């Protein structure tokens, strides 16, 4: 081996071989760069790179960026370009931190590209429209859709919270009409409770995509109940205070009651008959707390109790003269005439609270004669009195009237002209 190295011809051959190998390596490295020049630098173009705006999102909206995407041309060695393309950590930004509301032409800046890569952005500027944000406090409207189970009804929905903040561009603030949550109660038999995403709508009923709602989601609950209606509560008064005492006033804690039940029953309901209040033997004020009973297929009442306050006062008497007599139960084929009292009028002494009797007039009282099923002839008929509430007859007044019933005479036929 030492002998070969001392031979100059051998050394020349070895040097030639090494030189050829080095040339081949450099030639292969250059051939791998497509689009490269004599220096080994390659160009790559990245299309559709989104322009990222840098701005204060708490104060401004970016209405538009034109163009929204740009092309980026990179120049550099192949190995470096491949690393850039594979990592995708780069971006193209437009800085809006020093501009306010309005339209601006601004340069774009490439960000996070390696320092040994030349970057060219096309186009180099973009048109940006910036608007200020405006906040509005809006109530939440719940839109209930669907039909609950058979015989059931959706009640008043409740949203928590029931007001939210809507952030929109200042030029759109006046167009915000409502903030709505949609919830379905289709075939529901129990209360429906869900978290619902809110949507802002403009005055044309269209969703506002640029509106930001805080909070964006609310809890909505829809009660599912039987059909119901609100009707007057009618108490049933029985008995009356003893002589010398009268009801001065009666007050009930609720005048109306919500009745739940079948819709066919509710449609016919004009009032609801409440509990019975016994006024017999009352000589002093009294308060009753009574359960309101379920009647006529009602399934639920709200409220379920009523408090009744009765004021008792010393009574007075008053005689009313000229009370007209009313006849009921007449047969269409008979005439009924009142023989006694004369002129068909009666006098009656009544008892009650001073304030009530002070306003009482004869026409406030009805004297009724029932002649149902009476044959022709003269009859003595007891008088039935229809008196105002809290007014009673004076003692020992069992009045009667005498009536005469006669058959109607047929009308004479008309005589033909001669």
C-alpha angles and dihedrals in degrees: 000000000000088000092056092049091052088056108092094205092058091050091051092052092049092049090050092052092049091050092051091050093050091050091050092051093051091046093052092049092053094047092060094065108086111208090013124146131217090288095056095249118142133199123221127181122207114199131204098022107171116235109235116210118218110208146124102282091190092064108025143047123210103223096185146342119206115227096019091193132040139186121249122204117200127197122194147090117319096244091053094047092050090054091052093049094046098048097044091198092136127100141178114231139188115206114223098165093105098046132072138201114334143052119314138181107214138172119248122229128211111226134196096013117140116263092236091061124083111222127199121181121205117230097023095202136042135197112241127189113203127189132183121247122244126196124216128185108224135180118241114245115203116211109201115202133183133036121275123229121300113297094007132112135206112242130209109307121230124209122198112231096023095195128049139178118251118199116199138155110283092245089057099046095098093050096062104109105167147349111225139192117196119208131171125220095180109161091344116161097178132043113293116227124177144149105249130195114232125230126194118221131198127224091275091056094252123137114255105226094189095053115109114204124200115228093022094194129045135184112250126190125186118190116222113210144153115278111278142189136193114234137162116277110233116200120210110229118201131179127007136239117273121265112294094033132081141175108261095184142342124209129187125199093226127033096185134039133199109234121200121198146097113337091233089061095044092052090063096042114110097161138355121241108230132194126309118262114203112211095175117127094002111153098161140032115291138183122211125195106197137179114240104231125227110246141170097018094308108157100194140007131203114230102023096197138047130198115216121196117197120194114204120201135175108275130232131199132233132185116221117199131200099028106171119233119235121204122211132180097038119166113235091228096056139064119226119203127184107229096175134060095039117247088014095270131125138196122226135185112216133189129213148111115323094239093051097045091046089068097038119117132185092253089060089069130067124210106198128195115194111205097170114150094001114143125225113291140065118313138178108225127190116238118240114206126214105199132182119258114286092013118112136181119266115251124283098015111136099156124188135186132208118229133181120214119199134173116256115249116237115248115257115250115249115260112238116242117259 
